[in-house]
Amino acid sequence: MCSFSGRLRRMVKQEKKRSQNKRVKLKIGEFPGGKHGFELVSRFCYNNGRIGMSPSTISVLHSSAMFLEMSEEVSPCNLLSQAETFLEGLFYWTWDDILTSLKTCEPFFSIADSSGLLERLISSLLAKISANSEPSLLTLATTPTPIPSCSSSSSSPDTTGFRCSISTKTPDTIKPCFTREWWFEDLTILSPNIIEKMMKTLGAFGAHNKNLILTRFLLHYLKTAALNGGQEQYGDLADTAVHGVVLMGRTAFSCRGLFWVLRVVSSLGISKECRHKLERLMGLMLDQATLDDLLVSGQEGGSVYDVSLVLRLVRVFVSAEESGMSFQRMKKVGRLIDKYLGEISPDQSLKVSKFLAIAESLPDSGRDCFDGVYRALDIYFESHPGLSSDDRAKACRCLNYEKLTLEACKDLAKNPRIPPRVAMQALVAQQSKLQCNTPKRAAEKASPKTPPTDEKEQLRFNLEKMQHRVIELEKVCREMKGQMSKMSKNNNINSPSHHSSNRGLPRLC
């Protein structure tokens, strides 16, 4: 083998000088193709410089020849020159032959790349694609093609009773949005290193990606990788895809399509910068989203839903709308968030602060009515029976009592899960609203208080009775506190009656 390899000849000479033994042992690390590659080179050497070549073996033979320095300077008609001669017919190879040869380069990518073999194979691959595609892939058209609105994922119930749109699989209803070219599926067998090399060859890697077809291909490739458990090695390709999506924007991707993109790239090591850009684009189109779109599974803390994501999207939307306020769009998002609150309320890991942040993320002008918020709040209290009275009162802060309907206010007043003080505030607010809307107030004061017949009048009558009752209870409470204070000062601390009275006193205030 030394007669064909300049590197082996040099290594043997150095080892003989070092050990001064007739028998020399050499250890060669990172040999291209491993045992299989060494076996092919051995056949070539022991067969007097002859070996059959094919697309499945040419990559390992060419890279091994480069690695072992099997050039014409060492021996005429050496392995490297024969491999180069075989590669001259690359133009006539079939599509499958090129893919096979590229696939075999993956274990020794760096050697195949530095030798120029990888670039030649990729160029031949792109030429095949361009020759059989319209428009040509090599013509990097930057004009985005509009993509129709479509569904990103169907929500299905799971064993916990929650709905989540978490699938990265493209359902039938979304396929028109991301139509696949004939070559998309074939290239999914290639490693991310080779796909990165292809994108760089096309000048469309990273922020330079301005091609819609390549962006669609990357999304299909990354979706396949995500289904197969892809990790951080796909991060650069995920960033490249997002750069293309953001550049095309709403002219090429619907809001649902953007949520689908986020689900695909989230688990593949996308950078914070690219995630921020994608979320900003999604936030600006939030009024086009549906409840299913928002039900993204939680990423941390054991949460069923990614509430933090929705909160960021709402903040983007609100900040953009405040500069040029569109009340119709704002109210549309308000109705959507109310539905979202109702869906996430049963989540046992949902904290009061998160619920409150979502509920208060929109200005009051974003809702005509707060009944939806109240219903979600009631579900939250029912699903979290361990909440303290202070936590329940804190959560009720998101309610605008004046924007509750009469029916909702009546239900709130009778709801045992609502703190009494909050119920009183809601009733007082409702009473104030009724007073403003009732011009007969002065006449009613002069007339005796007879049981009213009108529903609104009945509510006002009950409100007044409750208000007087609360005032009386507060007065009694203060009197009892004063009496208890005097008793504690006058009674002997060791008296048995003292202990028994303390143990039996109820907490009234």
Secondary structure, 3 states (H helix, E strand, C coil): CCCCCHHHHHHHHHHHHHHCCCCCCCCCCCCCCHHHHHHHHHHHHHCCCCCCCCCCCHHHHHHHHHHHCCCCCCCCCCHHHHHHHHHCCHHHCCHHHHHHHHHHCHHHHHHHHHCCHHHHHHHHHHHHHHHCCCCCCCCCCCCCCCCCCCCCCCCEECCCCCEECCCCCCCHHHCCCCCCCCCHHHHCCCCHHHHHHHHHHCCCCHHHCCCHHHHHHHHHHHHHHHHCCCCHHHHHHHHHHHHHHHHHHHHCCCHHHHHHHHHHHHHHCCCHHHHHHHHHHHHHCHHHCCHHHHCCECCCCCCCECHHHHHHHHHHHHHHHHHCCCHHHHHHHHHHHHHHHHHHCCCCCCCHHHHHHHHCCCCHHHCCCCHHHHHHHHHHHHHCCCCCHHHHHHHHHHCCHHHCCHHHHHHHHHCCCCCHHHHHHHHHHHHHHHHHHCCCHHHHHHCCCCCCCCHHHHHHHHHHHHHHHHHHHHHHHHHHHHHHHHHHHHCCCCCHHHHHHHHHCCCCC
